[in-house]
Amino acid sequence: REAESFKEQGNAYYAKKDYNEAYNYYTKAIDTCPNNASYYGNRAATLMMLGRFREALGDAQQSVRLDDSFVRGHLREGKCHLSLGNAMAASRCFQRVLELDHKNTQAQQEVR
């Protein structure tokens, strides 16, 4: 319950584009409940907005290690790989998204 509260506070800061504060609250959520894929996914999104793609990649990868069916985690991992210049790894991530959700337009567009 406490972790979920931290996540909601992080979401509020993310919505206000205060990514540093969002990062802090997502980190508190992870510290409280380290086995929740969405918390890592949210922190990855925040790190991406801050331009910290290598760190974001680690969080995105952790999110899909915890839940291989976490589509947003695979998408974020793919975008991080692209930003870091690794097109082959990005392509694998987007292909995984399409295995999970063949109608995912974001992954279809990224693959193209």
Stockholm file with secondary structure:
# STOCKHOLM 1.0

chainA/1-112         REAESFKEQGNAYYAKKDYNEAYNYYTKAIDTCPNNASYYGNRAATLMMLGRFREALGDAQQSVRLDDSFVRGHLREGKCHLSLGNAMAASRCFQRVLELDHKNTQAQQEVR
#=GR chainA/1-112 SS CHHHHHHHHHHHHHHTTCHHHHHHHHHHHHHHCTTCHHHHHHHHHHHHHTTCHHHHHHHHHHHHHHCTTCHHHHHHHHHHHHHTTCHHHHHHHHHHHHHHCTTCHHHHHHHC
#=GC SS_cons         CHHHHHHHHHHHHHHTTCHHHHHHHHHHHHHHCTTCHHHHHHHHHHHHHTTCHHHHHHHHHHHHHHCTTCHHHHHHHHHHHHHTTCHHHHHHHHHHHHHHCTTCHHHHHHHC
//
